[in-house]
Amino acid sequence: MASVPFTLYTHAGPGPNPVKVAIALEHLGLVYNTIPLAFGEGKGTVKDPEYTSNVNPNGRVPALIDHDNGDFTVFESGTILRYLADKYDPSGKLGGTTVEERAEVNQWLAWQISGLGPYQGQLIWFLAFHEQAHGEKPGASVMARYQNEVERLRAVLEMHLASGTRDHVALGRLTIADFALLPWLKASAMVGPALKSFGEYPAIDAYVRRLDALLEVQAAYKKAVPAV
Ligand SMILES: N[C@@H](CCC(=O)N[C@@H](CS)C(=O)NCC(=O)O)C(=O)O
């Protein structure tokens, strides 16, 4: 048995994907070390050949190594969350106890990973990094495309939470889908006035506050996200 059973590769900055996994590890009471990687290329980055050859061929974080399972290595945050729930939560509370429950959790996981994450992530890129990289501002129609899609997705979530007076996004209880959503909703702060404030989405606002108050969430942020 390894002395610390899990190694979690995180971002040396505020990237929202690795902390999802830290929240799950904290919630399950699993002990882990973090290895923060920088963006870019070279030693100690997400594109370091040592990392892409041995851990994540996609050159992104998070990735997780489960040392007590023969150093089983897994990347993609949604898949890591699913792995942890399936393997370490036999009650099924976090990931669903039936095929139908698992589908309900997975649909919101997929919604975050394929929708909110990429659109909001690219919006952050266009706002904060594009001009520096390309020497010109992105066109207004490009910005509008990303802003409108993020707002559309937020309106979908708002309606879902508000219409069922739901405290959680799936199954009426805390699941790995909440762990995936929270960091992306919190990361809206990086976009500033380019997106509406959560004052305009009261159900999302309450949802974020509720999850943020969990001790496991606070511990995960402390350990997996550097203070800025
Ligand atoms: N779909 C991936 C996205 C991972 C991702 O994009 N992570 C960011 C940090 S939050 C990253 O590693 N970016 C590095 C880069 O863009 O070079 C997941 O959910 O794990």
The ligand as a MOL file (V3000), in Angstrom:
LIG
                    3D

  0  0  0     0  0            999 V3000
M  V30 BEGIN CTAB
M  V30 COUNTS 20 19 0 0 0
M  V30 BEGIN ATOM
M  V30 1 N -12.2010 18.0610 -20.6220 0
M  V30 2 C -11.0740 18.2010 -19.7390 0
M  V30 3 C -10.5920 19.6300 -19.7400 0
M  V30 4 C -9.2920 19.7620 -18.9800 0
M  V30 5 C -8.7020 21.1540 -19.1300 0
M  V30 6 O -8.8860 21.8450 -20.1390 0
M  V30 7 N -7.9730 21.5490 -18.0930 0
M  V30 8 C -7.2810 22.8110 -18.1390 0
M  V30 9 C -7.0990 23.3390 -16.7120 0
M  V30 10 S -8.6370 23.6910 -15.9290 0
M  V30 11 C -5.9130 22.5850 -18.7480 0
M  V30 12 O -5.2630 21.6200 -18.4140 0
M  V30 13 N -5.4660 23.4720 -19.6380 0
M  V30 14 C -4.1430 23.3760 -20.1910 0
M  V30 15 C -4.0070 23.9680 -21.5440 0
M  V30 16 O -5.0060 24.5140 -22.0490 0
M  V30 17 O -2.9290 23.8830 -22.0990 0
M  V30 18 C -11.4780 17.7540 -18.3240 0
M  V30 19 O -12.6410 17.9440 -17.9690 0
M  V30 20 O -10.6330 17.2040 -17.6060 0
M  V30 END ATOM
M  V30 BEGIN BOND
M  V30 1 1 1 2
M  V30 2 1 2 3
M  V30 3 1 2 18
M  V30 4 1 3 4
M  V30 5 1 4 5
M  V30 6 2 5 6
M  V30 7 1 5 7
M  V30 8 1 7 8
M  V30 9 1 8 9
M  V30 10 1 8 11
M  V30 11 1 9 10
M  V30 12 2 11 12
M  V30 13 1 11 13
M  V30 14 1 13 14
M  V30 15 1 14 15
M  V30 16 2 15 16
M  V30 17 1 15 17
M  V30 18 2 18 19
M  V30 19 1 18 20
M  V30 END BOND
M  V30 END CTAB
M  END
